[in-house]
Amino acid sequence: MNREMLVASLRRDLQPWDVIVIGGGATGLGAALESVTRGYRTLLLEQVDFAKSTSSKSTKLVHGGVRYLAQGDVSLVREASVERGLLSANAPHLVRNLAFVIPTFSWWDNLKYTIGLKLYDWLAGRLSLGKSVHISKAEAIRRLSTLQENKLSGGVLYHDGQFDDSRLAINLAQTISDKGGTALNYMRVVKLSKDEEGNVNGVTVRDTLNGREDDIHLNTRAIINATGVFADDILEMDNPAAPKSIAASQGVHLVVDREFLPGTDALMIPQTSDGRVLFMVPWHDKVVVGTTDTPVNHISLEPHPMEKEIRFILDTAAQYLAKPPKREDVRSLWAGLRPLAAAKAEGHKTKEISRSHKIIVSSSNLITIIGGKWTTYRRMAADVIHKMEEVLRWKETASVTEHMRIHGAMDANWQDPWYFYGTDEAHIRNLIAKNPEMNDELSKKYNIVKAQVVWAVREEMARNIEDFLARRVRLLFLDAKEALRIAPAVARIMAEELHKDEHWVATQISSFADEAKAYLLDEDKSDAVKYTTSE
């Protein structure tokens, strides 16, 4: 995972790749891992950082999808429930069993949700995480002590999985490397090349970190477009007249302190005013509240929450909590875009578009995969590699990822603030043992020390302070103000590791402050300026 060495090797290596995967989110990482473990010489290229876009901005759930069951999409729920169980076994340091309570307010609620969730359990089969049961009003309040008691009749308890999305992305990139593949961030594909018959046979890429203008041309036997909400950009590179394939939908989440949902259980609100579900989920000693479903036309790397979405989440939470969070209680917020496969018929609401994935094969044999969700990333990967072999008439190979442990896999101690490193925690502790300065504290509240920054640079391909604060540790997502406070210290540690000067440090601090504004409510955005100018 030494980026500079890998890029230098890429420039010298003239041997064609078997498979080049474009996109370093859940779908692309899964496809690259599936490819390399089937014996193909595989390269993954991500235009920014791994999981920078949609794949770091989920609700942090590995779930079958209760909402999809209500919509009658039984096959998707079955597929996702099975994959949930497999992922729990393959990445036990990142995925845990979480109990959810649905509050009920009538006998009909009790009956409807109990029966529905029994079906949910049945679809998961032996990979179920636990039995769904009806619970009394007293038990519901015991589990969720901040729940409003007015008109409450009881609840239904069920089980789903919770995970850390961008940490899984980093571990998948490491697993690709462990298996002999290459995964690179900050490598933007700017052009596709074709042979005399019009089939894609190469890409031109630009290293966006080193400031050089000399692009790199790479030959390959197959190209997989797994760029999520940006899939149409690659499709248009292939064919400027290609029809739109993506219908983007924005989902917003707010983060508040645990006082609003103490205990270990999550709250699921099954029917909001816009017909969605809303979750309140304990995560890294905070609570994630969301999400929304707002169709958007403009696609960007950093979409911004809309005021109406923020109000909707706070207003919905207020209907169920005795002490609801207010604007001043929001520690961080973010928006992510779902890459939904565009509906053929006009007028479909985004929440009604299936989350099942879709594979498109262009006349040039460019293979594009869209849709899907984190939970089913491995199944999506197996499907797209199978389709690639079929289209290109390659010998069919078998998937070996179903029971493959992901880098870092070990049984987690969830009380350990560094549990998400898995087996890599021992290596970070070793850095500290060799050099006590590595234990210098950056954030006492969030247990962040210098060694984590150094590890992220050396072994996790972090190349700027946002990579570290947003996706190697999750501080920007948990407490944007605290992330701003420690950003200058992080920048200096990274500068030392990467041999950068003070100008780079100043630029990093300023750039991160601009980025962090998107994670703050309007009334807090002045803090970003304060931390920048204080430097």
N, C-alpha and C positions, 0 to 999 in steps of 0.2 A: 504493500500500500504506500510505497514511496512515490509520490506523484511525479517529482522531477525526473527520477530515474526511468519511470515508465514512459513519460513523454519523450525523453531522449531516445529510448529504445524504439518507440513508435516511429520516430523520424528515420531511423536507420533500417527498420525492418521492411523489406520489400516483398516478403512472402504474403500471398493473399490470405485473408481471413476466411474461415468457413461462414461465420455469421457475425454481422455487425448489428447490434441492437441500439436504436436511438431512443434515449429516454431513461433517466435514472430514478424514476419513482417506483411504486410497488409493482406495476405491470412489467416495466423494463427490467428491473432487477430480478424478478421471478423468471422472466423469459431467458435472460442471460445465464442464470444458474441452471435452469432446465437444459439449456443448450450445451454448456460446458460439461455437465455431468453425463451427457449422452455421447461425449467424445468429440464434440466439435470445437475447433479453435475459435474462441469467442471473444469479442470486444464489445464493451458497453460504453457509450458516449453520452454524457449528460451536459446540457448547455450551461447550467449553473451548478448548484450543489445538489447532491443526492437528496431527494424528497423535499426540495425547496418549495415546491408548489403544493398541489393537492395532498400529496402523500404524507405531509407533516401536519395537516390541519383537519384531521378526522375527529370524530367524537371519542376516540380512543377505545373503541369496542371491537372485539372479535366476536361477531354474533351471526346467528342464523337469519335474523331480521323479522321481528315480530310484525312489523308493519307490512312486510311482503306477504306474510301468511294471511293477514286481514284482506289483502288485495287478491288473494287466491293464487299467488305464484308459489305453489307448493314445491315445484322442482328446484327453484332457486333456494328456498329455505332448506330443503334437504341437502343440496350441494354445499351450502354455506355451513350448515350444522356439522357436517362431516369434516369439512376443512377446518372449522373451529377446533374440533377435537384433535386433529392432526397437528395443528400449529401449537396447541397447548403442550403437546408431547415433544415437539421438535424445538421449541424455544421456551422452556419452562422458566427461564430467567426474565422473560418479558411478558408472558401471558399468564394471567391468573383467573381463577374462578371467582366471579363476583355475584353476590345475591342482589336481586332487584325486587323492589316492592311496588306493585301497582295499587294505589289506594282505590277503594270501591265505596260507592255511595248508595247502593240499592241491592236488593237480592238478585236483580237481573244482571248487574255488573259482576257480582260474585260468580254467578253461573256462567255467564258469557266468557269471562277471562279465565276462569278455572278450566273450562272445557277447551278453550283455544290453546292455552299453554300446555295442557296435557298432550294435545296434538303436536305441539312444538317439541316436547320431550320425545314423543314417539318417533318423529322424523329424524332425530339425532341418533336413535338406536343406542348401541353400546357406547357411542362417543358422547352421550348426554353428560352434561356437567352436574346434574342434580335434578331431583324431582320437583315439579311445581305443586304447590299446595295452597289451599285457601287458609288465611290466617284471620284471627279475630281482630277487633278494633284495638284491644289492649296490646296485642302482639305487634300490630302495625305501628302503634305509637312507641312501643318499647324499642323497635328497630329504627324508627325514624322519629326521634324525639321532638323535632321541630315541625312536624306535620300538623296542619290545622285539624282540630277535632270536630269542628262544626259539620254536621250531617255525615260524618265518616261512619261507615258501617263495618269496615274491615279492610281486607286487602288480599292480594294474591302474590305469593312469593315464587319467583322463578330464578333460573341461573343462566348467565351468559359469560362471555370472556371479556377481559379488559387487557389492554396492552399499551406499549409506548411505540407509536408509529415510526417516528424518525430513527429511534434507536434500532428498531427492526430493520429499517432500510440500511443503516450503516453496517449492521451485522450481516445482512445479505451481500453487500458489496465485499465484505471481508471473506465471506464464504466462497464467493466467486473467485476471489484471489487464492484462497486456500486450495481450491479445486483446479487451479491452473489457468483460469481465465483472467482477463484484464478489465477493470472498471475504472473509468476516469471521469472526474467532474471538471467543469469549466472547459469543456471541449464542444464547441457549437458546430453542428453540421450546417454548412452554407451552400452546398451543392450536391446533387446526385449525378453520377455518370452512368451511361448505358452502353451496351455493346451494339454491334451492327444490326442485331435483330430487335433492338429496342428494349432489352431486358436490363434492369439495374445491375450494375457490377462494381460499384464503388461509391465512395463519398469523399467530399473535400471538407476538412474540419479546420477550425480556427481555435487555437489556444487563447482564450480570452484573459488569461492571467499574466502572460509574459510580455505583452505589448508588441510582440513581433508581428509583422505583416505577412510573413511567409506561411501560407496555409499548407496543410499536409494532405496529400491525396492517398487514399487507402483503397486497395482492391479487395473485393469480397465476392463470395458465391451467393450470399443471401443477405437481404436487409429487412429487419423488422422495425416497423414504426410503432413505438410504444410511448408516445409523447403525451398521452392524456389529453388535456384540453387544448394542447397545441398540435394535435394530430393533423388538422387541416393544413397547417403550415407546410408539413412535409409532403402531404398529398398534393398540394399546389406546386411544390418544387418538382414533383414527378409529372404532374399534368396541370397546367394553369387553369384548365377548364373543369377540374374535378369538383363535383358537387359537395356541399357542406355535409360533414358526417357527424358533427358534434352539436349537441344542445346543452349549453352550460347552465348550471344552476348553482347559486351561491348559498353556502351554509355558514352561519355565524355562530361562534361560541363565546361565552363570557366565563371568566375564572374568578371565583370568590374564595374567601377563607373557609376553613372547615367548620367554623361555628354555625354556619347556615345549614350544614348537614353533617353533624357529628356521627360517630359510629362507623361501621364498616360496610353498610349496605348502600345501594343506589336507589334513586327514585325514578320511576318511569311513569310519565303522564301519557296515557294512551290516545287521547283525543283532544288536540288543541283547536283553537278557533280557525286555523288554516288547514285542518284535516291531517296534520302530521302528528308525530309523537315528540315529546320533549324529555330529555334525560337530565338528571342531576347526578353526576358520577364522581365519587372520590378518586383523586388522581394526584400522586406525588404530594400528599398532605395538603392539597387544595381541592376545590370542587369545580368541575367543568359543567357548565349549563348550556344546553343547546339541543337542537339546532334549528335553523330556518331553511326555507326552500324558496329562493327568489330567482326567477329566470333572469339571466343577464346576457347582453349582446357583446359587451366588451370583455375580452379575455386578457388578463395580465398576470404576472408572477405574484404580485402583491395586491389582490383585491381588497377594498376597504369595506368594513361593515357600514350598512346604512342605518340612519337614525331610527327608521321604522322597525328594523330588525332588532336593534338593541331594546327598544321599548317593548316589543312583542315578547322577548325572552323575560325581561324583568316583570312585565305585567302577568305573564302566565305563571311564573314562579310565585308571585304574590297571591295567586288564587289557591295555592296549596300549602304554603308555609306560614306558620304563625308569626315568624319574624322574617319577612322577605328581604333579600338584598336590594340595596338602592344603588344609584349610580356611583356614589362615593365609595362603595364597597368593591367595585370591580378592580381587580389587580391587573388583569390583562384581557384583551379580546382579540379575536382574529376572524378572518373570513377565508374560506377555501372554496374552490370551484369544483363541482362534480362533472366529470367528463361523460355525460350521458349520450348514448347512441341516439341520434336525432330520429324523432318519430316520422314515419312516412306521411301520416295525415296531419294536417294543420289543426291547431286548437288543443293539442294535448298539453296538459299541465305537466311541469317537470316532475312533480311527485308521482305522476301516473306512468312515467316512462320506466320500463323495466331496467333494473340494475344488472340484468344479465349482460355478459360481454358479447361483442360482435367482432368477427374477423372479416376484413375486406381484402381481397386480392386484386390488385390493379393489373391492367394489361401488360405492364412492365415487370410483373412478378414482385412488385413491392408489396409486402405483407403488413397490414395495419391492424392493430387490435385496439378496440375502444370499449368504453363502458366498464362494468364490473366494480369491485370494491376490494379493500385490503383483505378481507376475510378469505376471498376466493382467489387471491393472487397466484397461488401455486397451481390451482386447477386451470386458470386462464393460461398460465405459462405452458403447461402440458398440452393444452389444446392448440396454442399457436405454433409450437414446435411440430406437432403432428401435422398441422395444416401446411407448414413450410415443406416438410418432407413429401407430403402428398403432391403439392403444386410443382415442386422442383424434381419430382420423380426420384428422390433419394431413397435409399433403403430405410425401411421403417425401423426405428429404435424404440426401446422401452424406457419409460420414465423411471427414475430411481429416487425421486425426491420425496415420495410419500412418507417415508420414515427416516428421512435424513436430518440429523441434528444440525442446527444452525450455529454458526460461530458464536462462542460464548455460552452455549447451552449448559445449564446446571440447575439443580433445584434451588430456588431463590429463598433467601431470608428477607421477607418483605419489610422487616423493621430496619434493615440495613439501608441507609440513604444511597448507597452505591450499588444496590442490588442489580440495577439494569446493565452493569458491565459483565455480569456473569463471571466466567473464568478469567476474563481480562482484569478483574479487580486485583487479583494477586500480582499481576505485572505492574500495575500502578503502585501498589503498596511497596513493591520491590524498588521502584524508582525512588520512593521516599526513604526507604531503608539505606539506599546507597548515598543519598544526598538529602539531609534533613531540611534544606531550604525548599525542597519540593513540597513540603507540608505547609508553606506559607499560606495563610488564610486569605481568600478573596471575599467570600461571603459566609459568615458564620451561620446565618439563618438557614442557608441552603446547602451547607456542607461542601462548598466549592473551594478547592485548593489549587495551587500552582501545578502540581503534578498532572491534574486532569487536562489542563491546557496543553502541556507538553505532550502528553499521550495522544490527544486529539490531533495535534500537528504531525507527530511521527507515525502514528498507526491508524488514524481514522480519516486522513486526507482533509482535515479542516484547514482552510487557507485564508480565512478572514474571521473577524470577531463575531460576525453574525452566524457563520457556520457553527462556531463553538457555543455561543449563548442561546441560539435558537434550536439547534438540532443535535449537538453532541451532549450538552446538558440542556434542559428545557426551560432555562430561567426566563427567557423572553416571553414564553407562553404562560409562565406561572406568575411572574411579578416583573412587569416591564420597567418599573422605576428602579428596582434593584439591579436589573440587567444594565440599565443606563449608568448606575453608580459605579459598577465594577468594570465597565467596558474599557476605560483607559488602562487599568492594570492588565487586563487580558491582552490588549493591543501590544503592550510593551513586552510581555512574555512571548507572544507570537512573533514579534519583530526580532527578538533575540534568536528564536529557533529558525526563522526563515531568512535571517541576515538582511533585515530591512532597516531603513533609516528613519529619522524623526519625521520626515515628510510623510512617509507611509503611515506612521502612527497617527499623525494628525488627520490625515485623509480618512483613515479607518474610523476614528472616533466620530468625525463629522458624518460620514456615510451611515454609520450605525445609528446615530441619533435621528437621522432622517427616516431610516427604516423603522425604528422603534415607535415613531409617532403613530404608525398605523395600529399599534397594539395598545394605545392609550385613548381614553375618551377625550373629547375636545377640550374639556376643562383642565386636563392634565398635560396637554401637549407642550405647554411652556416648559415643563420639566426637561424635555429633550434638549431644548435650547440652553437651559441652565447648566446641564451637565457638560455640554459641549463648550460653552463659553468659560466655564470654570477651569478648563484646561488651558 
